[in-house]
Amino acid sequence: MTATGPQIETAPPTLRQLNTAVLIAAGAAAAISIATVLPAEYGVDPTGIGRVLGLTPMGERRVAQANGGKAPAGPVAGDAIATTPDGGRRVRIVLGPYAGREVKAAMKAGAELTYRWSTDGAPVEFEFHGEPDVPRTPGDYSSYAKGMKASAQGRFKAGFAGHHGWYWKNPTAKAVVVTAIVKGAVESFAPIYAKGAAVAAPATDSVAGAAGSVETTRYATDLPLKTVMRAVFGHAAQEIWKRQGYVSDATGVHSLFPKDAEEWTLAENDALSLAEMTNILLLPGRRVDEQAWIDSVAGVRKSALTLAALTRKQDKDAYMEAGLHLNDACNACHARYAPGVE
């Protein structure tokens, strides 16, 4: 006779038990997803466990790399455009972690420029290239140089009319600042944004840094500084000076000062126009990033406003003296920033 052990009959799980098991499994899967998958894949860490396990930085890096090739929709806090004391154009941009951005100069065929760019320390991936205004094929562009550097400088001659400049890619998890300066026959020099157009960045470095905001208004600053000094401000000042002093001819000595209330009003209008025009010299891309420049502009404005006030008094001697002060202010500015302009 063969002995057999005790037999245990197992009842099948009830529907309630099955539902409970499914809910427990689903809850565990959700918890794992929240604690590990979301941080690792998307950088989202609602529990904080992902950062403890080192998964959140991985996800943040993954997301940043995926978005890194996209140009920003507009200026980034810290961007700046300015004019250098020697008439060059300077652009500063901020590259976020793993982000890439472009800065381009609009140039005509045969135009030349000198350039130099540098980061605030870290090397970045770069490509110096150009895109023609009239592409031969879709996506037509020319690559001039590429690599990994923290700075570069040189001279460039445009082989075709179009936009020539740099694409920089930050390979690190820390923001990098790139500053580029060009000098030469460029029509514009500015960052490129998502819509494909170059848009002026902040008016000054200090404004961008202090306020954390940027100026997106477009300003046309293509005229060379010497041309602006001569043709714009020189002309405006001459309109004031032609109403001052005396001239002599065969018939005698004649006064150039306004002769009646209407002419004094015209003289006031000329002075106020010049005062307001000084704001042009503080625009993004026109302003020189020096305190001496700001002081010079303020000096011309002050002289013009003084002249306007004196026209209302119709005091010829004081008006003449104020005109001499304006001449001194203009000459001091020209000597430093536009030598040769009378």
C-alpha positions in Angstrom: 0.0 0.0 0.0 1.3 3.4 -0.9 0.9 6.2 1.5 0.1 9.6 0.2 0.6 12.9 1.9 -2.2 15.2 2.8 -3.8 17.0 -0.1 -4.6 20.7 0.1 -7.2 22.1 -2.1 -6.5 25.7 -3.3 -9.6 27.8 -4.0 -9.3 30.1 -7.1 -8.8 33.8 -6.3 -12.0 35.8 -6.1 -12.7 38.7 -8.3 -12.0 41.1 -5.4 -8.6 39.5 -4.8 -7.8 39.9 -8.5 -8.8 43.5 -8.6 -6.7 44.2 -5.5 -3.7 42.6 -7.0 -4.1 44.6 -10.2 -4.4 47.8 -8.3 -1.3 47.0 -6.2 0.7 46.2 -9.4 -0.6 49.4 -11.1 0.3 51.5 -8.1 3.7 50.0 -7.9 4.3 50.7 -11.6 3.1 54.3 -11.2 5.3 54.8 -8.2 8.3 53.4 -10.1 7.5 55.7 -13.1 7.1 58.8 -10.9 10.3 58.0 -8.9 12.6 56.9 -11.7 11.2 57.1 -15.2 10.0 60.7 -15.1 13.3 62.0 -13.6 15.5 59.9 -16.0 13.6 60.6 -19.2 12.1 64.1 -18.7 13.9 65.7 -15.8 10.6 65.8 -13.8 11.1 64.8 -10.2 8.0 65.3 -8.0 9.2 63.1 -5.2 12.9 64.1 -5.1 14.0 60.5 -5.2 15.3 60.9 -8.8 17.8 63.6 -7.8 19.0 61.5 -4.8 19.5 58.6 -7.3 21.2 60.8 -9.8 18.5 60.3 -12.4 17.1 63.9 -12.6 20.3 65.5 -14.0 20.3 62.7 -16.6 16.7 63.7 -17.7 17.4 67.4 -17.6 20.4 66.8 -19.8 18.4 64.7 -22.2 15.7 67.3 -22.5 18.3 70.1 -22.9 20.1 68.2 -25.6 16.8 67.6 -27.5 16.0 71.3 -27.4 19.6 72.6 -27.8 19.5 72.9 -31.5 16.4 75.1 -31.5 17.0 78.9 -31.8 15.3 80.9 -29.1 12.1 82.8 -30.0 13.7 86.0 -28.9 16.6 87.6 -26.9 17.7 85.7 -23.8 18.5 87.5 -20.5 22.1 88.5 -20.7 22.2 89.1 -24.4 23.6 92.5 -25.5 24.5 94.5 -28.6 26.8 97.5 -28.5 29.2 99.5 -30.6 32.9 99.5 -29.6 35.0 102.7 -29.3 36.7 102.0 -32.6 33.4 101.6 -34.5 33.1 97.8 -34.4 29.9 95.9 -33.6 29.8 93.7 -30.5 27.3 91.0 -29.7 27.1 89.0 -26.5 24.9 85.9 -26.2 24.2 83.4 -23.5 24.3 79.7 -24.4 22.2 77.6 -22.0 23.2 74.1 -21.1 23.7 72.0 -24.2 22.1 74.8 -26.3 23.2 76.1 -29.7 22.8 79.6 -31.1 23.8 81.7 -34.2 25.0 85.2 -34.7 25.2 86.5 -38.3 26.5 89.5 -40.2 24.6 90.7 -43.3 27.2 91.5 -46.0 27.4 92.2 -49.7 29.6 90.2 -52.1 33.2 91.2 -51.7 32.7 93.0 -48.4 35.4 92.3 -45.8 35.5 92.2 -42.0 37.8 91.4 -39.1 36.5 89.3 -36.3 37.2 87.9 -32.9 35.1 85.9 -30.5 35.6 84.3 -27.2 33.7 82.5 -24.4 33.9 83.2 -20.7 36.2 80.2 -20.3 34.7 77.0 -21.6 35.4 75.7 -25.1 32.3 75.4 -27.4 31.6 73.6 -30.6 31.4 76.1 -33.5 30.9 76.4 -37.2 31.7 79.5 -39.2 29.5 79.5 -42.3 27.4 81.6 -44.7 24.0 81.5 -46.3 23.4 83.3 -49.6 20.5 85.7 -50.0 19.7 83.9 -53.2 20.3 80.2 -52.6 21.0 77.9 -55.5 19.3 75.0 -53.9 17.2 74.6 -50.7 19.4 74.7 -47.6 22.4 76.1 -49.6 25.2 77.3 -47.4 29.0 77.4 -47.2 31.1 76.1 -44.3 34.3 78.0 -43.6 35.6 76.5 -40.4 34.4 74.3 -37.6 35.8 72.7 -34.4 35.9 73.1 -30.6 37.5 76.3 -29.3 37.2 78.9 -26.6 38.2 81.8 -28.9 39.1 82.6 -32.5 40.0 85.7 -34.6 40.7 86.5 -38.2 39.7 88.3 -41.4 36.9 87.3 -43.8 35.8 88.4 -47.3 32.3 87.5 -48.4 32.2 85.4 -51.5 28.5 86.2 -52.0 25.8 88.5 -50.7 24.1 87.0 -47.7 24.5 86.3 -43.9 27.8 85.1 -42.6 28.6 84.2 -39.0 28.8 81.5 -36.4 26.9 78.7 -34.8 28.0 77.9 -31.3 27.0 74.8 -29.3 27.5 74.5 -25.6 28.5 70.9 -24.8 28.3 71.4 -21.0 25.6 71.5 -18.3 26.6 75.1 -17.4 25.6 78.3 -19.3 28.4 79.8 -21.4 28.7 83.4 -22.5 30.0 84.1 -26.0 31.2 87.6 -27.1 31.8 88.3 -30.7 33.1 91.6 -32.3 33.3 92.4 -36.0 34.6 95.5 -37.8 34.2 96.2 -41.4 31.6 96.5 -44.2 28.7 94.8 -42.4 25.1 96.0 -42.8 24.0 94.4 -39.5 25.4 92.0 -36.9 23.0 90.3 -34.5 21.7 87.0 -33.1 19.4 84.9 -35.1 16.1 83.9 -33.5 13.5 81.1 -34.2 11.6 83.1 -36.8 14.8 83.4 -38.8 15.3 87.2 -38.4 18.0 89.1 -36.7 16.5 91.1 -33.8 18.3 93.7 -31.8 19.1 92.5 -28.2 19.4 94.8 -25.2 20.5 98.4 -25.5 23.3 98.0 -23.0 25.2 95.3 -21.2 24.3 96.8 -17.8 20.6 97.0 -18.5 20.5 93.3 -19.5 22.5 92.2 -16.5 20.7 94.3 -13.9 17.1 93.9 -15.0 17.3 90.4 -16.5 15.2 91.6 -19.4 16.0 92.5 -23.0 15.0 95.1 -25.6 13.4 93.5 -28.7 12.7 96.7 -30.7 14.5 96.7 -34.0 16.8 99.6 -34.7 18.5 100.4 -38.1 22.1 101.5 -37.3 23.7 100.8 -40.7 25.1 104.3 -41.3 28.8 104.6 -40.2 29.3 106.7 -37.1 31.3 109.3 -39.0 28.5 109.7 -41.5 26.0 110.2 -38.6 28.2 112.8 -37.0 28.7 114.7 -40.2 25.5 114.4 -42.1 23.0 114.3 -39.2 24.4 116.1 -36.2 26.7 118.4 -38.1 23.8 119.5 -40.3 21.6 120.1 -37.3 24.2 122.1 -35.5 24.8 124.2 -38.6 21.1 125.2 -38.6 21.7 126.7 -35.2 25.0 128.4 -36.0 23.8 130.0 -39.2 21.6 132.2 -37.0 24.5 133.5 -34.9 27.1 136.2 -35.4 27.6 138.9 -38.0 28.8 139.1 -41.6 30.1 142.1 -43.5 30.0 142.9 -47.2 30.3 146.0 -49.4 27.0 147.4 -47.9 28.1 147.1 -44.3 27.8 144.7 -41.3 24.8 142.5 -41.1 23.4 140.5 -38.1 22.7 136.8 -38.5 20.6 136.6 -35.4 16.8 136.1 -35.6 15.0 139.3 -36.4 11.5 138.7 -35.1 9.5 136.3 -32.9 8.9 133.9 -35.8 12.6 133.5 -36.5 13.4 133.1 -32.8 10.8 130.3 -32.7 12.5 128.6 -35.6 15.8 128.9 -33.8 14.2 127.3 -30.7 12.9 124.4 -32.9 16.4 123.8 -34.3 17.9 123.6 -30.8 15.1 121.3 -29.5 15.5 119.1 -32.5 19.2 118.7 -31.9 18.6 117.9 -28.2 16.2 115.1 -29.0 18.4 113.8 -31.8 21.1 113.0 -29.2 19.0 110.0 -28.2 20.0 108.4 -31.5 23.5 108.0 -30.1 22.2 105.9 -27.2 20.3 103.3 -29.4 21.4 99.7 -29.4 24.1 99.2 -32.0 24.9 102.9 -32.1 25.9 103.5 -28.5 29.6 103.2 -27.6 30.0 101.2 -24.4 32.0 103.9 -22.6 31.1 106.4 -19.9 33.0 109.1 -21.9 30.5 108.5 -24.7 27.5 109.0 -22.4 29.1 112.1 -21.0 29.7 113.5 -24.5 26.2 112.9 -25.6 24.9 114.5 -22.4 27.1 117.5 -23.0 25.7 118.1 -26.5 22.1 117.7 -25.3 22.7 120.1 -22.4 24.1 122.8 -24.8 21.2 122.4 -27.2 18.6 122.7 -24.4 20.4 125.8 -23.1 20.2 127.3 -26.6 16.5 126.6 -26.7 15.9 128.3 -23.4 17.9 131.4 -24.6 15.8 131.8 -27.7 12.8 132.5 -25.6 14.8 135.3 -23.9 16.0 136.6 -27.2 19.4 137.4 -25.6 21.8 137.6 -28.5 25.0 137.7 -26.5 24.1 134.7 -24.3 22.7 132.9 -27.3 26.0 133.4 -29.1 28.0 132.2 -26.1 25.9 129.1 -25.8 26.5 128.4 -29.5 30.3 128.4 -28.8 29.7 125.9 -26.0 27.9 123.7 -28.4 30.7 123.9 -30.8 33.2 122.9 -28.1 31.0 119.9 -27.1 30.7 118.7 -30.7 34.5 119.1 -31.3 35.4 117.1 -28.2 33.1 114.3 -29.2 34.4 114.2 -32.8 38.1 114.3 -31.6 37.5 111.1 -29.6 35.0 109.1 -31.7 35.0 110.5 -35.2 38.5 112.1 -36.0 38.4 114.1 -39.2 34.8 115.2 -38.9 34.6 119.0 -38.7 
